[in-house]
Amino acid sequence: MTPAEKNWAGNITFGARRLRTPRSEAELQEIVAAGTTIRALGTRHSFNTVADTTGELVSVAELPRVVEIDREASAVTVSAGMRFGEFAGVLHENGYALHNLGSLPHISVAGACATGTHGSGVGNSSLAGAVRAVEMVTADGRTVELRRGDADFPGAVVALGALGVVTRLTLDLVPAFDVQQWVYEDLPVSRLGDTDGFDEVMSAAYSVSLFTDWRGGPVGQVWLKQRGDSEGVRQAPAEWLGARLADGPRHPIQGMPARNCTRQEGVPGAWHQRLPHFRLEFTPSNGDELQSEYFVARRDAPAAFEALNRIRERIAPLLQICEIRTVARDELWLSPANGRDSVAFHFTWVQDTAAVTPVLGAIEEALAPFGARPHWGKVFTTSPGTLRALYGRYADFEKLMAGFDPEGKFRNDFMERHFPQ
């Protein structure tokens, strides 16, 4: 591996001495068993050093592709290195869907689940919430599988690559469905001023995203993704809750080409062609950015919104766009939505780490009364002690790591900082 190899955004230069790309599970087992310091590398969409190592990086993207649909169980087993956009169409062709997708179809299923990545919708859990089995190669080179119902399973899904190199995941399926997508502009901020109002907005469709630049005034865009199902094609009113229907397709960031985005204007399409914001065939942006995200309980969302609004003068100058989404609760130990229905405030920044870092501190201070949990794969400055207090099963996860990886083969600086032994 050369020093020039970076993550997708370009803000992280990997320190690994070598990148391994095994083409069989047997080869992967040999690499892991013989290695001393190893981290799994996905599609490089993390913005911090969670995937970095000074040892060897291992990508499973070249392992044999697997998409095995179990119709009786309504489940699919997929290769961990596959991107969601690469197998979602196969599911749809067979009459199935995943319950949700993230903004990008470009991310790998293993990396997304391992860090708690999500889409939106008050009834939709994170992508990891659909996992019913995890298969991984552990430190001694063995392949093991943990299934939903196993005692350790809730700690093995959002696991940050700390237990082994994931090779396959089995995901819950639902019947295929169509989605219509509309964009509304200039939603009055007063609509988000209390819990009832906030819930009315965020419950208006199967998936709802708010986009704001924190420069004051109304919320710039609201993306509504509505299931078609038995109700058929719907029509959108010209005005909704004080917002107006966009007169054409939009990109979340003003000035960026809308052609990169999934089809809007209410044109029906398959779930995998509408739930992401961006099309698989386009790069969603040039990658010249930083990202951070913080999860609070849904009941605290109006107060958290107001707390951020009070420091908008610090946020806005460095911000490209902020997206606000909902995530249903789950019981996965390190999931940012563990134990509480959540609202996630996602910030896409200009790529200026020195300038953004103190603003992250201000955001974390503003959101501290609400127990804000940062996304594991994005930039944050929340202290390890604070993180420990935010997760009831933090110590259980540390014990799980010690059992699966007693020699620390899968540890790196990120894990040492947040889960010191």
Secondary structure, DSSP 8 states (H G I E B T S, - for coil): --TT-B-TTSS-B---SEEE--SSHHHHHHHHHH-SSEEEE-SS--SSSTT--SSEEEE-TTS---EEEETTTTEEEEETT-BHHHHHHHHHHTTEE-S---S-TTSBHHHHHHHT-----TT---GGGGEEEEEEE-TTS-EEEEETTSTTHHHHSS-TT-S-EEEEEEEE-EE--EEEEEEEEEE-GGGGSSHHHHHHHHTSSSEEEEEE-SSSSSEEEEEEEEE-GGG-S----SEETTEEE-SS---SSTTS-GGGB---TT--EEGGGTSSSB-TTS-SS-S--EEEEEEEEGGGHHHHHHHHHTTHHHHGGGEEEEEEEEE--B--TT-TTBTS-EEEEEEEE-S-HHHHHHHHHHHHHHHGGGT-EE-TTS-----HHHHHHH-TTHHHHHHHHHHH-TT-TT--HHHHHHS--
